[in-house]
């Protein structure tokens, strides 16, 4: 359970520098086990086709029956390829099989609004901790984007407080 006094003191002290946020993220990242069978890296433009195929394949194997038919009809490999082309260079992280290099998962980190928008994994990568590794990498990317955004517009402590609480939330929960 979150200690309301801790949250209040944190907010009042405004001691939430980007170093504090980065430290909290690093602490949580060390707590998550890594799977040596996978590696996570930023996508490149050369990954566009493979990212699009992974995204397309995994999009439809995770239960789309409740979505409208016209919505699904617009989700083609061509539309996923176009979306991937725009996002690979700046916004996408990929999880790769360490032995083959094949892309088996992806996470999309968006700068505006600042969010981890999507995580998709191929069936063979589920249950391997790759989702956790993508989430950790996404959190680090979000923290970096948040710091850059705060510097660009002038620091706003409320943004840092929200990020700090989000990052520390798992650490504040009872075991």
N, C-alpha and C positions, 0 to 999 in steps of 0.2 A: 504494500500500500504506500502511496506517496505521502510523505510527511508535509502537511500544509505549511508548517513553520519553516521547513527547509526551503520550500518554494518561495515563501514570503521573504525570507532572509536573502535568498539568492537575488530576487527581484530588487529588493531595497539596496543591496550592496552594489549592484551593477558591475560586479567583478567578472563579467563574462566577456573577456577579451577573446579574440579569435584563437589565441593560444589555448585558452581554457576549453573552448569548443573542440579544437583539434585534439587536445589531450583526452577529453572524454570519448571522442570517437576512436582514438587509438587504443584506449583502454578496452572498449567494447570489442574492437576488432581482434585484440589479442585473446579475448575470451572465447571466440568462436573457433572451432577446429577447422583446419584447412584440409582439403582433400587433394593429395598430390596427383590424382588422376586428372585433375582439371586445372586450368589456369584462366584467370580473368584479366582482360586487357581492354583498352579502348579500341573500338572498331575503327577501321580505316575505309577510305573509299573503295579500296580493293576488295573489301568484305561485303560490298553492297548486295551482290546476288545471293551469297550464302546466308547473310542476315535475313534478306527478304524470304528466302525459302524456309528458314527455320521459323521465322515469325508467322508466315502463312500456315505452315504445317501445324504448329503448336496452337495457333489461334482457334483452329477448328476442332482440335481434339480435346478441348476443355469445356465442352458443354455450351453450345450456342443455340440450343433448341428454343430458348425463351426470347431470342432476338428476332425482330421483324425480318421477313424474307427480303424486302427491298434493301434493308441495311446490310444483310449478309451478301446479297448479290453485288454490292459495291466493293466487297472485300475479295479482290482477286489477286493472283500473284503479281499482276502488273501494278496494281495500286500499292501493294506492299513493297514492291521494288522501288516505286517512285518515292514512297515515304522513307524507305531505307536510304535512298540516294541523298535525301536532304538531311537525314539524321546521323548517318554513319560517321561523318568527319567530326561532329561536335557533341553529339548527345548520346551515343549508344556505347554500352559496354558489352563485350561478348565473353561468354564462357566457352572455352575450347577444350576438347579432349586432348590431354597432354601428349598422348602417343601419336595420334593422327593429325592433330591440329584442327579437326572438324569443329565447326561451331555447333554447340549443343544447347546453348541458352543465350539469352540476351536481356539486358535491362536498359530502359530508356530514361535518361535523366534530362529533365527540361529546365532551362534557366528561367523562363518566364511563362507561367508562374513557376516558382522554385518548387519542383517536386520530382519524386521518383515515380514516373508515370506508369511504367509497365515492366513486368518481369515474366518471361516465357521460357520454359524448359522443354526440351524433347523428353519423351517418356523415359528413355534410358538414363537421363541425367537426374531424374527425380529421386529424392531420397539419398542423394550422395553428398549433401552439404553445398552443392553448387549454388542453390538459391540463396543460402546464407552468405556465401562468398560474394555473389553479385550484389546482395543488399549491402554488405559492408563496403564494397567498392563504390556503390551508389551513394551511401552516406558520406563517404570521404569526398566524393565529387560534389555533392550538395553543399558540404561545409566550405569547400574551396570556392564554389560559385557564390555562396552567401557572403563570404569574406570579400570577394571581388566586388559584389554588388554594394555592400556596405561602404566600402572605400569609395566607389564611384559616386554614390549619392550622399555620402556623409553618414557616419555611424548612427544607427537607430537601435538603442539597447533592447527594445521590445523584440526585434527580430532575433537577436542573439539569445534572449531569454527563451523564446519559443523553440529555437533550435536546440539549446542546451537541455530543455525539458524533454524534448522528443528523443534526443540521443541518450539521456540518462534514464529515461523511463524504465527500460528493462532492468537496469542496475538497482532501481529503487523498489522493485517488486520483491515480496518475500520469496525465499527459496522454496 
